[in-house]
Amino acid sequence: MENIPALLEITDQQFDILKAVDSASAKKQSKPKDIQRIYENLSGKLIQKPNLFAQLRELQKQGFLVKSETGYSVNKIKLKQSLQGKKQVLKTEADSCDILTREIDSIFKAKPAEVRIYYVTRDELLKLNITKVKESKRYFRTGHIPDIAYSPLSQQINGLKEYATLKINLCKQGKLKIKYIKSLDPERIFFRVLEKLGDKNLAYREVKLCYENLIKLLKMPNLEMRYLPASIESFRIFEDDLTTTLVFPLRALPHQISGAIIIESKNIGEAYKQMFNTLFENATPLTKELIRRIAKQKLEKLRELMKTL
């Protein structure tokens, strides 16, 4: 209901007054003093009588309230008519946007560069990821263990909590489709946590949590994950209907990202997407049994590595 006041072109306070009037009239007690008492109970806010009378007059003027000898009542028919009228306005505006989108090339004739390449720092990359994933309809990613499988602690350590949560929510809402090709190698996440916390046993437990969380993600809508034993250097592709952005991380150490090279190009993006799809078709779909088997192997190797630290 958060956007109803905006669609009706009234304030949040006026909308709360409408709800108070409705509650009061249901009890056959909808005089201003009754409305004031119920409004303050419902909203938790005080309202002065002069302000209440002014708002009641304004709502009555707009046709959303009806006044009779017994008090006030909400005019639901007028509310519905207003929303339907707003719907038509929004539809007209949406149609206009579609038309203008098609005509932009004829309105603005200068051709932009087909390829845009630039560098971002690690902090800039974290912000860019969030911006791009909000704009995108499709997301392709190679690498090791996906950040959406990290524990909240690991996400926080790596500055990825908002980014990972956003991807999960957008998938669940049907606004984003994700394809992952992953080697499931644990070393990078292990060393990032170890570097931050200085506790190899805790870092090991964080890796175990990643594998457990991967299993929980298998049934998430709009998410496809596949396993490829070969370690592919990570890159990601953000794509909507008009633009394609490629991100190639740069590393100071194998487990440390120092920045990234960004390429914005529909043609180059299409080439990388074709390469990704070829790899994806030849990779193995992740299942609960496969994740558990790989996790067992990877964790055994990780325990051997820990003995040398």
Secondary structure, DSSP 8 states (H G I E B T S, - for coil): -TTHHHHHT--HHHHHHHHHHHHHHHTT-BSHHHHHHHHHHHHS----HHHHHHHHHHHHHTTSEEEETTEEEE-HHHHHHHHHHHHHHHHHHHHHHHHHHHHHHHHS-S---S-EEEEEEHHHHHHHHHHHHHH-SEEEEEESS-GGGS-HHHHHHTT-HHHHHHHHHHHHTTS-EEEEEE----HHHHHHHHHHH--HHHHHHHHHHHHHHHHHHTT-TTEEEEE-SS-----EEEE-SS-EEEEEEEEEETTEEEEEEEEE-HHHHHHHHHHHHHHHHHSEE--HHHHHHHHHHHHHHHHHHHTT-
